[in-house]
Structures are given as structure tokens and as C-alpha cells.
């Protein structure tokens, strides 16, 4: 099983790109945030409000392990969209690098803000800093940039149209298998 992990800041398009790539590859698609919500039986925002970010980060690592374990059998690809903070723990970065190919979906801060403000799920995304979406998106993305780069095998511009982004990922996958 060849796993493809998508990392990047909130609203960079990880889930959307993962679904499109998985469809194109006719592969299973997992989303670590969805795995967490399913396991918790509540929203991430509610869990974080009650238990805090450190407890959530532990759940995130558990979800990543489950995603890797559930895709061990078979041939072909599996696509995994991760939460924006997945790269904060070295353990997670190492697991993704060891288990597959990691794409960092880069996106300009202004586009992240536009997407966050337009997203119907915005209320389910707990604030990381307590600041406005504009300040938070720029600040968090800048802080995590070195970690996204460290985790990734390849960086791609996710502000481009989705079909182009998927084609760019397919091209890298073809190149890496050749």
C-alpha cells in the first residue's frame, strides 16, 4: 500500500484535495480529523474546549496511527488528509515520512483567510490563538512552515485550481514510482 499524506495549514484544501486525489487513484481516503470526531462522538471544538489542545494532539497521533494501520493491507494507494497541527509532533512527522509520501499544500495567508471566512465549518474550527481569523491564519502558518517543510516530501501550491493540484500530485506519484 502506497500512502499519500496531505499536510498544511487550516483551509489549505487538504480534505478537498485528498478526496479528489483518492477518486482519481480509485483509492481509499481517510481524514484524521473525521477519525477523531468519529472516535470522540463530538466536535473537535467541543473536545478542545473541555479537554484542551494537548489532549487533542494525543488524539491526533492516535488517529494518524489508525490511518496507517488501516491501510497496511493490499496494493495500490491510500490517501490521508491530516489536521493542520499534525506536524507539531516529531513522532507524527516521522510516522508519515516512514509510511508514505507527504505533500505540503502551501497556500498564501490571504487565501487561507478567505477560505476560513467562507467555510460553513468555520464555527467547528476552534481558535488556536484567540485572535481573528486573519491574524491567526498568518501567524500559525508562519510558525508551522518549517514543520510542514520538514514533514513533506514535496510542496505544492494549493491555491491553484483543484484539477491542476491533483494533476501535480499524480505527476509526483508517477515520478516517485519510476
Beta strands, then each sheet from edge to edge (+ up, - down):
strand 1: 2-7
strand 2: 28-31
strand 3: 77-81
strand 4: 100-106
strand 5: 154-157
sheet 1: 2+ 3+ 1+ 4+ 5+
end
